[in-house]
Amino acid sequence: MIKSNNQLKAGAVLNYIIIVINTVVTLLYTPYMLRMLGQNEYGLYSLVASVISYLTILDLGMGNAIIRYTAKFRAEGKKEEQFEMFGMFLVLYIIIGVVAVIIGGGLYFNVDAMFGKTMTDVELGKARIMMLILIFNLAITFPMSIFGSIITAYEQFVFPKIISIIRILLNTVTMILLLHLGYKAIAMVIVQTVFNVLTLIINYLYCKHAIQIKVYFRRFNWAFLKEVAIYSFWILLNVIMDRVYWSTGQFVLGAISGTVAVSVFAVAIHLQGMYMQFSSAISSVFLPKVTAMVAKQSGDESISSLFIRTGRLQFIVMCLILCGFIVYGKPFIVLWAGPEYEKAYIIALLFFVSLLTPLIQNLGITILQAKNQMKFRSLVYIVIAALALVMEIIFARIWGGVGCAVAIAGALFLGQGVIMNIYYKEKQHIDIVEFWRQILKMSIVPAILVVTFSIYYQTNSIVSWSMLLIHIIIFAIIYIPSVYYLSLNQYERSLFVTPVYQALHKILKK
């Protein structure tokens, strides 16, 4: 097996490869899908998926608990405790799967009550079928998801990432063929379910044969279960907050405005999801490492240093995407999705700007999870998310999808931009002042370039893909060297240059 440090590096690299593949697939496949489905069908699909996504909160935060406590037991050399814990979680997840089916059945029988005022009978019929398939998907996913968490806890990042790459490519090819043959939203849900089940089975086989884990159904350690429940509860509140932020907008618009408004909002949510991926690629592989640091009682200074260093790396990536979207987002959406989706630019831009702070600081969540100190963040975010939901309902009646986005963006800024930064500084002893001093210093060059290019495009419109591509290349040619030399430090430059030098050295050596 690949060593832990190499797995960490390879996992981060493969995460970015997955993101690049996802981005390319999205850019090429999504316009085709949108045109083949039409606004109403795509809006229907997005709405049903967002409703069912609420059931994912039944995970109760236990996926993170498996990763944390497995990493903790491994650091302490407690193998038998791990295997007993796996058995306990598997039983709990089976129970959760049954509960998901019961609640999902309730949603199925109340489709008319939820959306009857804004949908036709045909749309309601399709919604019921898709709900049944997605409920089945969840019922299988809950108990089998334990094996994916175990793989992560064992820091085996390479195998699952390769499986993800294969899944993305096969899923896309299959969907293109089915859409070409005339199948629509129901086929999309079936294909997603089939590939999901296959992935879950592969994860189980990898755990059994490669990692050689065992599952013991000996006894329930009630004291340990209580500790896990407390830890998971605060993770659960965080998951609920995420669902409120990113699923309620579509639900609210579906009830107030119909499937067309949902489809525009869903495109913006789709872009927001792609944007968030570029940040989580780094931080998502750090939970086992940070948990080990906490278990070995590493000092606040080393954790603070990791927070700042990781935040700077994430900012490099996120700032490039944000700047490019500010300048070229509107013509891109018009060319990519169609003129009827132009409003998605404002909605997505509100998401991008408000998400910048939480995304460059998302290692903070990992640190809190590793320390089992998610309580404060979860309470703050659940209150703010509830406030955001109320404001979404009010603003959606006035400004539609843009109103929902304003409510979400305001909540994100208040929660992460203000309250959590104070908490990180005062309670977690992270040097937030130094963090923002470095980030603001890095922001000067990108800000100047964005203002300059935005002023230029006020009088020079982009009306074709070739024009857009040429202008993006010009922007990149100016942006990348400017940021490289004026915003990055020596360590960050070496991260980009060293792999290139090593590759050239190997080529020349041959």
C-alpha positions as CSV (number, residue, x, y, z in Angstrom):
1,M,0.0,0.0,0.0
2,I,1.1,3.6,-0.6
3,K,2.4,5.3,2.5
4,S,0.2,7.7,4.5
5,N,2.0,10.9,3.4
6,N,2.0,9.8,-0.2
7,Q,-1.7,8.9,0.1
8,L,-2.4,12.4,1.5
9,K,-0.6,14.1,-1.4
10,A,-2.0,11.8,-4.0
11,G,-5.5,12.2,-2.5
12,A,-5.3,16.0,-2.9
13,V,-3.9,15.7,-6.4
14,L,-6.6,13.2,-7.4
15,N,-9.2,15.4,-5.9
16,Y,-8.2,18.2,-8.2
17,I,-8.1,15.7,-11.2
18,I,-11.7,14.7,-10.3
19,I,-12.6,18.4,-10.1
20,V,-11.1,19.1,-13.5
21,I,-12.9,16.1,-15.0
22,N,-16.1,17.2,-13.3
23,T,-15.7,20.7,-14.6
24,V,-14.9,19.6,-18.2
25,V,-17.8,17.1,-18.1
26,T,-20.1,19.9,-16.7
27,L,-19.0,22.3,-19.4
28,L,-19.6,19.9,-22.2
29,Y,-22.5,17.7,-20.9
30,T,-24.7,20.2,-19.0
31,P,-25.7,22.4,-22.0
32,Y,-26.6,19.2,-23.9
33,M,-28.6,17.9,-20.9
34,L,-30.4,21.3,-20.4
35,R,-31.5,21.4,-24.0
36,M,-32.5,17.8,-24.2
37,L,-34.5,18.0,-20.9
38,G,-35.9,21.5,-21.3
39,Q,-36.4,24.0,-18.5
40,N,-39.5,22.4,-17.0
41,E,-38.1,18.8,-16.9
42,Y,-34.7,20.0,-15.5
43,G,-36.5,22.1,-12.9
44,L,-38.6,19.1,-12.0
45,Y,-35.5,16.9,-11.6
46,S,-33.7,19.5,-9.5
47,L,-36.7,20.1,-7.3
48,V,-37.2,16.4,-6.5
49,A,-33.5,15.8,-5.9
50,S,-33.4,18.8,-3.5
51,V,-36.5,17.5,-1.5
52,I,-35.0,14.0,-1.2
53,S,-31.6,15.5,-0.2
54,Y,-33.2,16.5,3.1
55,L,-33.3,12.8,4.1
56,T,-29.5,12.8,4.0
57,I,-29.5,14.5,7.4
58,L,-30.5,11.1,8.8
59,D,-26.8,10.3,8.5
60,L,-26.8,12.2,11.9
61,G,-23.2,13.2,11.4
62,M,-22.1,9.6,11.9
63,G,-20.0,9.5,8.7
64,N,-17.6,12.0,10.2
65,A,-17.7,10.2,13.6
66,I,-16.5,6.9,11.9
67,I,-13.6,8.8,10.3
68,R,-12.7,10.6,13.5
69,Y,-12.9,7.6,15.9
70,T,-11.3,5.2,13.5
71,A,-8.3,7.6,13.1
72,K,-8.2,8.0,16.9
73,F,-8.3,4.3,17.6
74,R,-5.6,3.7,14.9
75,A,-3.4,6.4,16.5
76,E,-3.9,4.6,19.9
77,G,-3.4,1.1,18.5
78,K,-6.9,-0.1,19.4
79,K,-7.8,-2.5,16.6
80,E,-10.5,-4.6,18.4
81,E,-12.3,-1.4,19.4
82,Q,-12.4,-0.3,15.8
83,F,-14.1,-3.6,14.6
84,E,-16.7,-3.4,17.4
85,M,-17.4,0.2,16.5
86,F,-17.9,-0.8,12.8
87,G,-20.5,-3.4,13.9
88,M,-22.3,-0.8,16.0
89,F,-22.4,1.7,13.2
90,L,-23.6,-0.8,10.7
91,V,-26.6,-1.7,12.9
92,L,-27.4,2.0,13.4
93,Y,-27.2,2.7,9.7
94,I,-29.5,-0.2,8.9
95,I,-32.1,1.3,11.3
96,I,-31.6,4.7,9.7
97,G,-32.2,3.2,6.2
98,V,-35.5,1.9,7.4
99,V,-36.4,5.3,8.8
100,A,-35.5,6.9,5.5
101,V,-37.9,4.6,3.7
102,I,-40.7,5.5,6.1
103,I,-40.2,9.3,5.9
104,G,-39.6,9.0,2.1
105,G,-42.9,7.2,1.8
106,G,-44.6,10.1,3.6
107,L,-43.1,12.6,1.1
108,Y,-44.2,10.3,-1.8
109,F,-47.9,10.4,-0.7
110,N,-47.8,14.2,-0.2
111,V,-46.4,15.3,-3.6
112,D,-49.7,16.8,-4.6
113,A,-50.0,18.8,-1.3
114,M,-46.4,20.2,-1.7
115,F,-46.4,21.1,-5.4
116,G,-49.9,20.6,-6.8
117,K,-50.4,24.4,-7.2
118,T,-47.4,24.9,-9.6
119,M,-47.1,21.5,-11.4
120,T,-49.2,19.7,-14.0
121,D,-50.5,16.1,-13.4
122,V,-47.8,14.7,-15.7
123,E,-45.1,16.5,-13.7
124,L,-46.5,15.3,-10.4
125,G,-46.5,11.7,-11.8
126,K,-42.9,11.9,-12.8
127,A,-42.0,13.5,-9.4
128,R,-43.5,10.4,-7.6
129,I,-41.5,7.9,-9.7
130,M,-38.2,9.8,-9.1
131,M,-38.9,10.0,-5.4
132,L,-39.4,6.3,-5.1
133,I,-36.1,5.6,-6.9
134,L,-34.2,8.1,-4.8
135,I,-35.7,6.7,-1.6
136,F,-34.4,3.3,-2.6
137,N,-31.0,4.8,-3.3
138,L,-30.8,6.3,0.1
139,A,-32.0,3.1,1.9
140,I,-29.1,1.2,0.3
141,T,-26.6,4.1,0.7
142,F,-26.9,4.6,4.5
143,P,-25.7,1.1,5.7
144,M,-23.2,0.7,2.9
145,S,-21.7,4.2,3.4
146,I,-19.8,3.0,6.4
147,F,-17.2,1.4,4.2
148,G,-16.4,4.7,2.3
149,S,-15.8,6.4,5.7
150,I,-13.5,3.6,6.8
151,I,-11.4,3.9,3.6
152,T,-11.0,7.7,4.3
153,A,-10.1,7.0,8.0
154,Y,-7.4,4.6,6.9
155,E,-6.1,7.4,4.6
156,Q,-6.5,5.3,1.5
157,F,-7.3,8.2,-0.8
158,V,-6.0,6.8,-4.1
159,F,-8.4,3.9,-4.7
160,P,-11.7,5.7,-4.0
161,K,-10.6,8.7,-6.1
162,I,-9.8,6.4,-9.1
163,I,-13.2,4.8,-8.7
164,S,-14.8,8.2,-8.6
165,I,-13.1,9.2,-11.9
166,I,-14.3,6.0,-13.6
167,R,-17.8,6.5,-12.2
168,I,-18.0,10.1,-13.5
169,L,-16.9,9.1,-17.0
170,L,-19.2,6.1,-17.3
171,N,-22.2,7.9,-15.8
172,T,-21.8,10.8,-18.3
173,V,-21.4,8.5,-21.3
174,T,-24.5,6.5,-20.3
175,M,-26.6,9.6,-19.8
176,I,-25.6,11.1,-23.1
177,L,-26.7,7.9,-24.8
178,L,-30.0,7.7,-23.0
179,L,-30.8,11.4,-23.6
180,H,-30.0,10.9,-27.2
181,L,-32.5,8.1,-27.3
182,G,-35.2,10.3,-25.8
183,Y,-35.1,9.4,-22.1
184,K,-35.3,12.2,-19.6
185,A,-35.3,12.9,-15.9
186,I,-36.4,9.5,-14.7
187,A,-33.6,7.8,-16.6
188,M,-31.1,10.2,-15.0
189,V,-32.2,9.2,-11.5
190,I,-32.1,5.4,-12.4
191,V,-28.5,5.7,-13.8
192,Q,-27.3,7.6,-10.7
193,T,-28.8,5.0,-8.5
194,V,-27.2,2.1,-10.4
195,F,-23.7,3.6,-10.3
196,N,-24.1,4.6,-6.7
197,V,-24.9,1.0,-5.7
198,L,-22.0,-0.4,-7.7
199,T,-19.6,2.1,-6.0
200,L,-20.9,1.1,-2.5
201,I,-20.3,-2.6,-3.3
202,I,-16.7,-1.8,-4.6
203,N,-16.0,0.1,-1.3
204,Y,-17.1,-2.9,0.7
205,L,-14.9,-5.3,-1.2
206,Y,-11.9,-2.9,-0.9
207,C,-12.4,-2.7,2.9
208,K,-12.7,-6.5,3.2
209,H,-9.8,-7.6,1.0
210,A,-7.3,-4.6,0.7
211,I,-7.6,-3.0,4.2
212,Q,-8.8,-6.3,5.7
213,I,-11.1,-4.8,8.2
214,K,-13.6,-6.9,10.2
215,V,-17.0,-6.1,11.6
216,Y,-17.9,-7.5,15.0
217,F,-21.5,-7.6,16.3
218,R,-20.5,-8.4,19.8
219,R,-22.0,-5.7,22.0
220,F,-23.2,-2.1,22.1
221,N,-20.8,0.0,24.1
222,W,-23.4,2.4,25.4
223,A,-20.9,4.8,27.0
224,F,-19.0,5.1,23.7
225,L,-22.3,5.4,21.8
226,K,-23.2,8.4,24.0
227,E,-19.8,10.0,23.3
228,V,-20.3,9.4,19.6
229,A,-23.9,10.7,19.7
230,I,-22.8,14.0,21.3
231,Y,-20.1,14.4,18.7
232,S,-22.4,13.5,15.8
233,F,-25.2,15.7,17.0
234,W,-23.2,18.9,16.4
235,I,-22.1,17.5,13.0
236,L,-25.8,16.9,12.3
237,L,-26.7,20.5,13.0
238,N,-24.0,21.5,10.5
239,V,-25.5,19.1,7.9
240,I,-29.0,20.6,8.5
241,M,-27.6,24.0,8.0
242,D,-26.1,23.0,4.6
243,R,-29.4,21.6,3.5
244,V,-31.2,24.8,4.5
245,Y,-28.7,26.9,2.6
246,W,-28.5,24.8,-0.6
247,S,-31.9,23.0,-0.9
248,T,-34.6,25.2,0.5
249,G,-34.2,27.9,-2.2
250,Q,-35.4,25.4,-4.8
251,F,-38.1,24.1,-2.5
252,V,-39.4,27.7,-1.8
253,L,-39.3,28.6,-5.5
254,G,-41.0,25.4,-6.5
255,A,-43.9,26.2,-4.1
256,I,-44.0,30.0,-5.0
257,S,-42.8,30.3,-8.7
258,G,-42.8,26.9,-10.4
259,T,-40.3,24.7,-12.2
260,V,-38.9,27.4,-14.6
261,A,-37.7,29.6,-11.7
262,V,-36.3,26.4,-10.0
263,S,-34.3,25.6,-13.2
264,V,-32.6,29.0,-13.2
265,F,-31.8,28.7,-9.5
266,A,-30.6,25.1,-10.0
267,V,-28.1,26.2,-12.6
268,A,-26.6,28.7,-10.1
269,I,-26.6,26.0,-7.4
270,H,-24.8,23.7,-9.9
271,L,-22.1,26.3,-10.4
272,Q,-21.9,26.9,-6.7
273,G,-21.3,23.2,-6.2
274,M,-18.4,23.2,-8.7
275,Y,-16.9,26.3,-7.0
276,M,-17.0,24.6,-3.6
277,Q,-15.3,21.5,-4.9
278,F,-12.1,23.4,-5.6
279,S,-11.7,24.3,-2.0
280,S,-12.7,21.0,-0.4
281,A,-10.1,19.1,-2.5
282,I,-7.4,20.2,-0.1
283,S,-9.2,20.2,3.3
284,S,-11.2,17.0,2.7
285,V,-8.1,14.8,3.2
286,F,-6.9,16.4,6.4
287,L,-9.4,15.1,9.0
288,P,-7.4,11.9,9.9
289,K,-4.1,14.0,10.0
290,V,-5.6,16.7,12.2
291,T,-7.2,14.1,14.5
292,A,-3.8,12.5,14.9
293,M,-2.3,15.9,15.8
294,V,-5.0,16.5,18.4
295,A,-4.6,13.0,19.8
296,K,-0.8,13.5,20.1
297,Q,-1.5,16.9,21.7
298,S,0.2,19.1,19.1
299,G,0.2,22.7,20.1
300,D,-2.2,25.5,19.0
301,E,0.7,27.2,17.1
302,S,1.2,24.2,14.8
303,I,-2.6,23.9,14.1
304,S,-2.8,27.7,13.5
305,S,0.1,27.5,11.1
306,L,-1.6,24.7,9.2
307,F,-4.8,26.8,9.1
308,I,-3.0,29.8,7.6
309,R,-0.9,27.8,5.1
310,T,-3.9,25.8,3.9
311,G,-6.1,29.0,3.7
312,R,-3.5,30.7,1.5
313,L,-3.3,27.7,-0.8
314,Q,-7.1,27.6,-1.1
315,F,-7.3,31.3,-1.7
316,I,-4.9,31.0,-4.7
317,V,-7.4,28.6,-6.3
318,M,-10.6,30.2,-5.2
319,C,-9.5,33.7,-6.1
320,L,-8.6,32.7,-9.7
321,I,-12.1,31.2,-10.2
322,L,-13.9,34.1,-8.5
323,C,-12.1,36.7,-10.5
324,G,-12.6,34.8,-13.8
325,F,-16.3,34.4,-13.0
326,I,-16.8,38.1,-12.1
327,V,-15.4,39.1,-15.5
328,Y,-16.7,36.4,-17.7
329,G,-19.5,34.7,-15.8
330,K,-22.4,36.4,-17.6
331,P,-21.4,35.7,-21.2
332,F,-20.3,32.2,-20.2
333,I,-23.8,31.3,-18.8
334,V,-25.6,32.8,-21.8
335,L,-23.5,30.8,-24.2
336,W,-23.4,27.7,-22.0
337,A,-26.9,27.3,-20.7
338,G,-28.8,29.8,-22.9
339,P,-30.2,33.4,-22.7
340,E,-33.1,32.2,-20.5
341,Y,-30.6,31.3,-17.8
342,E,-28.9,34.8,-17.7
343,K,-30.3,35.5,-14.2
344,A,-28.3,32.6,-12.9
345,Y,-25.2,34.9,-13.1
346,I,-26.3,37.3,-10.4
347,I,-27.5,34.4,-8.2
348,A,-24.2,32.4,-8.6
349,L,-22.1,35.6,-8.1
350,L,-23.8,36.2,-4.8
351,F,-23.0,32.6,-3.8
352,F,-19.3,32.9,-5.0
353,V,-18.6,36.1,-3.1
354,S,-20.2,35.1,0.1
355,L,-18.6,31.6,0.1
356,L,-15.1,32.8,-0.3
357,T,-14.4,33.2,3.4
358,P,-15.9,29.8,4.5
359,L,-14.1,28.1,1.6
360,I,-10.7,29.4,2.4
361,Q,-11.2,28.7,6.1
362,N,-12.9,25.2,5.8
363,L,-9.9,23.6,7.5
364,G,-11.4,25.2,10.6
365,I,-14.3,22.8,10.4
366,T,-11.9,19.9,10.2
367,I,-10.0,21.2,13.3
368,L,-13.3,21.5,15.3
369,Q,-14.3,18.0,14.2
370,A,-10.9,16.6,15.3
371,K,-11.2,18.3,18.7
372,N,-14.9,17.3,19.1
373,Q,-15.8,21.0,19.5
374,M,-18.5,21.5,16.8
375,K,-21.1,22.7,19.3
376,F,-20.7,26.5,19.0
377,R,-20.4,26.5,15.2
378,S,-23.4,24.2,14.8
379,L,-25.6,26.3,17.1
380,V,-24.6,29.6,15.4
381,Y,-25.2,28.2,11.9
382,I,-28.5,26.5,12.7
383,V,-29.9,29.8,14.0
384,I,-28.6,31.8,11.1
385,A,-29.8,29.2,8.6
386,A,-33.3,29.4,10.1
387,L,-33.1,33.2,9.7
388,A,-32.0,32.7,6.1
389,L,-35.0,30.4,5.4
390,V,-37.4,33.1,6.7
391,M,-35.8,35.7,4.6
392,E,-35.8,33.4,1.5
393,I,-39.5,33.1,1.7
394,I,-40.0,36.9,2.0
395,F,-37.4,37.9,-0.6
396,A,-38.5,35.1,-3.1
397,R,-42.0,36.7,-3.3
398,I,-40.3,40.0,-4.2
399,W,-37.2,39.2,-6.3
400,G,-37.6,35.5,-7.1
401,G,-34.4,33.5,-7.3
402,V,-32.2,36.6,-6.7
403,G,-34.1,37.2,-3.4
404,C,-33.3,33.6,-2.2
405,A,-29.6,34.2,-3.1
406,V,-29.5,37.5,-1.2
407,A,-30.9,35.8,1.9
408,I,-28.3,32.9,1.7
409,A,-25.4,35.2,1.0
410,G,-26.2,37.5,3.9
411,A,-26.4,34.5,6.3
412,L,-23.1,33.2,5.1
413,F,-21.3,36.5,5.6
414,L,-22.8,36.9,9.1
415,G,-22.0,33.3,10.2
416,Q,-18.6,32.6,8.8
417,G,-17.3,36.1,7.9
418,V,-18.0,37.6,11.3
419,I,-19.0,35.3,14.1
420,M,-16.8,32.3,13.3
421,N,-13.7,34.4,12.7
422,I,-14.1,35.8,16.2
423,Y,-14.6,32.3,17.6
424,Y,-11.5,30.9,15.8
425,K,-9.4,33.8,17.3
426,E,-10.8,33.8,20.9
427,K,-11.5,30.2,21.6
428,Q,-9.4,28.1,19.1
429,H,-6.4,30.4,19.4
430,I,-5.9,30.6,15.6
431,D,-4.1,33.7,14.5
432,I,-7.0,35.2,12.5
433,V,-5.5,38.7,12.3
434,E,-2.4,37.3,10.7
435,F,-4.5,35.1,8.4
436,W,-6.4,38.1,7.0
437,R,-3.3,40.2,6.8
438,Q,-1.8,37.7,4.5
439,I,-5.0,37.1,2.5
440,L,-5.6,40.9,2.0
441,K,-2.0,41.3,0.9
442,M,-2.6,38.5,-1.7
443,S,-5.8,40.1,-2.9
444,I,-4.3,43.4,-4.1
445,V,-3.2,42.2,-7.6
446,P,-6.3,40.2,-8.3
447,A,-8.6,43.1,-7.3
448,I,-6.7,45.5,-9.7
449,L,-7.0,43.1,-12.6
450,V,-10.7,42.4,-12.0
451,V,-11.6,46.1,-12.0
452,T,-9.5,46.8,-15.1
453,F,-11.0,43.9,-17.1
454,S,-14.5,44.6,-15.9
455,I,-14.3,48.3,-17.0
456,Y,-13.0,47.1,-20.4
457,Y,-15.9,44.7,-21.0
458,Q,-18.5,47.3,-20.1
459,T,-18.1,48.5,-23.7
460,N,-16.9,45.3,-25.4
461,S,-19.4,42.5,-25.3
462,I,-18.6,38.8,-25.9
463,V,-21.1,37.0,-28.2
464,S,-19.3,33.7,-29.2
465,W,-17.3,30.9,-27.7
466,S,-14.2,31.8,-29.7
467,M,-14.3,35.4,-28.4
468,L,-14.8,34.1,-24.8
469,L,-12.0,31.6,-25.1
470,I,-9.6,34.3,-26.5
471,H,-10.4,36.8,-23.8
472,I,-10.1,34.1,-21.0
473,I,-6.6,33.2,-22.4
474,I,-5.6,36.9,-22.4
475,F,-6.9,37.2,-18.8
476,A,-5.0,34.1,-17.7
477,I,-1.7,35.2,-19.4
478,I,-1.8,38.4,-17.4
479,Y,-3.4,37.1,-14.2
480,I,-1.3,34.0,-13.5
481,P,2.2,35.5,-13.8
482,S,1.1,38.7,-11.9
483,V,-0.3,36.7,-9.0
484,Y,2.6,34.2,-9.1
485,Y,5.3,36.9,-8.7
486,L,3.4,39.4,-6.6
487,S,1.1,37.5,-4.4
488,L,2.6,34.0,-3.7
489,N,5.4,33.3,-1.2
490,Q,8.4,31.1,-2.0
491,Y,6.9,27.9,-0.6
492,E,3.7,28.3,-2.7
493,R,5.8,29.0,-5.8
494,S,7.8,25.8,-5.2
495,L,4.5,23.8,-5.1
496,F,3.8,24.8,-8.7
497,V,7.4,24.9,-10.0
498,T,8.9,21.7,-8.4
499,P,6.6,19.2,-10.1
500,V,7.3,20.8,-13.5
501,Y,11.1,20.7,-12.8
502,Q,10.8,17.0,-11.7
503,A,8.9,16.1,-14.8
504,L,11.3,17.9,-17.2
505,H,14.2,16.2,-15.4
506,K,12.7,12.8,-15.9
507,I,12.0,13.5,-19.6
508,L,15.6,14.8,-20.2
509,K,17.1,11.9,-18.3
510,K,15.4,9.5,-20.7
